[in-house]
Amino acid sequence: MKKLAVMALLALELAVCGCGTSGGSSNTANTEASGNWEAQLTGGTDQASLLNFVTTFTVTNSGPLNITGFAFFNSGACFATGANAETATGSASFTTSSTNSVTGTLTLTVTSTTNGSVLTLQTGTLTGTSNGTTTTTGKLSNGVVVGNWTLTPGSGATGCNTGQGSYILCQGKATCSPTTAAVRKL
C-alpha cells in the first residue's frame, strides 16, 4: 500500500510539473512590420548632416530585415544617390502584447558601394501597434524607432567627415508623432 501511495504521489508530481510547458498554442500575436520608413537624423556637421533617407523593408517578429528599397534624399560626399549606390542591412526583434502594443529594437547599417562610407543606426527602440491575434499575423502601424547613429567615412570619401547624433525612423511620414526635438533628448 505504501508503494502504491508513493507511486500515486510521484505521478501527481509529474502531472503538476508538466503543466505550463510549451507544446500548446502561443498566447502571443505575430506582427509584420513593412512599408516605407522615413529617417530623420539630427546631429553631425557638414556632409555628415545630409543623411536623411527612406527605406522599404519587411520583417515578422524578429530576424533580418528584407530590404527592398533604399534611397537618400540628397547626395553628398559620404553617399551618392542612384541605383546600387549603397547596400543596406538590418535586423529587428519585437513582441506584441495582449493589448496589441508592439515593443522591441531595430538596427540598420548602410554602406556606400562607391567610397566605403558606413552609416550605422545603432539599436533603437521600436514602438507601435498591431492588429494581430494569436491566430493571425497582424500589421504594424504607427511604427517609430528612436536611437543614435554614427558615420564612418570610407577611404574613398573625400570631404566626408565622421559624425554622430540621434535619429527617428517612422513608418510612413504621416505616422511620425515624435518630433526631432524629442530625439535630441536621448
N, C-alpha and C positions, 0 to 999 in steps of 0.2 A: 504494500500500500504506500509505503514511504517512497519507493522508487517511482510509482505512478504519480504521486504528488510533485516530486522533483521534475519529472518529465513534463507535467502539465504547466508548472511554473516556467520552465525553460521554453516551452512552446509559446506561452503567453509573452515572455520577454522578447522573443524573436519577432512575434507579430507586432508588438508595440514599437520596437526599434525599426521595423520595416516601414512604419508609417512616415509619410512625408518625403520619401526618397523620390528622386526623379524617375521618370518612366511613364508618368501620366502626361496630360496636356499642360502646356505652359500658360500661366496667367498674364504673360507679358505680350503686349501688342508689338507687331513688327511695323517699322516705318521706313519708307523710302524717301530720301532727300534727292531732289532732281531739279532741273531747270537752270535758268540763268541766275548767276550770283554776281553782284557788283561789289568790288572792293574799293574802299576809300582809305588811303594811307595818310597819316599825319606824321610830321617829323621829317628828318632828313633835310639836306640843303642842296642847292644847285640841282644837278641831274638826279640825285637820289630823292628829290621831292616830286618827280614826274612819273610815279609808278602805279597810278590807279588803273584798274583793269576790269574786264568782265570775263567770266568763265562759265562753262556749262558742264555739269557732271551729274552722275547718278551713283548712289550708294545706298544699301539697305542695312541698317543697324550698325555694322562695323566692317572695316576692311578698306582696301584701296579704293580711291575714287576712280570711276570710269569717266575720264575727262574726254569730252567730245568737242570742245571748243575753248579757245583762249585767245584774248587779244588785249593789248594795252590800248588805252585811249589815245596816247600820243607816243611818238618815237623820241628817242634821245640817245645819248652816248652809252647808256647802260643796256638798253634793249631796243632793237629795231622793231618795226611793225611789219606785218605781212605774213603770208602762209609759211609755216615751218620756221619762223624766226626764233622760236623758243619751244622748249618742252616743259610740260607741267605734270607733276606727280603729287599725290597726296593721299591722305587716309583720314577716316573718321571713325569714331566709336561713340554711339549714343544709345540711350534707352528711352522707352516710353512708359510713363507711369499709368496707373489705373485711371487717372483723370485726363489722359491724353497729353500730358505735358512732356516735352522732349528735352533732355539734357545730355550733354556729352562734350566731346572735344573734336577738333579738326585741325589738320596741318596741311600745308601746301608749299611746294618748292617749285620755283620757275627758274629754268636755266637757259641762257641765251645760246643759240646754236651758232651765232656769228662771232661772239667775242668771249664766251665763257662766264659772263656775269651770273650770279646766283642770288635770287630773291627768295627768302625763306619766311613764310608766315608760320611763326612758331605756334606750338599747341595753344589753340584758342578755345574759349568756352562757347559751346554751341547751345542755343535755346530755340524753342519753337513749340508748335502744337501739331498734333496728328489726328487724323480721323480713323485710325485703325482700330481693330478689335482683336480679341485673342484668336480669331479665326480668319481675319483678313489683314493684308498689308495695307497700312494707311499711307497717305501722302503727307510729307512735312509741309507746313505752311507757316508763314511769318518767321522763317529761319533767320537767325542772326548769329554771327560768330564774332567775338571780340578778343583781341590778343595783341601781341607785339611782333614786329617784323625786323629783319636785318637784311642788308645788302652787302654782298662781297663782289667787288668789281673783278671781271675776268682779266687775264693778262693782255688781251687784245682790246680792252675797253678804254680807249684814250678819252679822257675828260670825264670819266665816270668815277664818282667818289663813294667811299664807304658810307653807309647810312644805317640808321635805326629809328624806330618810332613805334607808334600804335596803329592798329588797323581795325576796321569794321567791315565785315563781309556780309552782305544782305541778299537774301533770296528774292530777287526782283527789286528794282529800285523803289517801288511804291511800298514795299513791306518793311522798309528800314525805319524803325521807330526811334532808336537811339541816335543822337546827333554825334558829330565828330567831337564836340566838346566833351561828351561823356566818355569817349575813348581816351582822351588825354589824361583822364583820372586814373588810368591803370597803373 
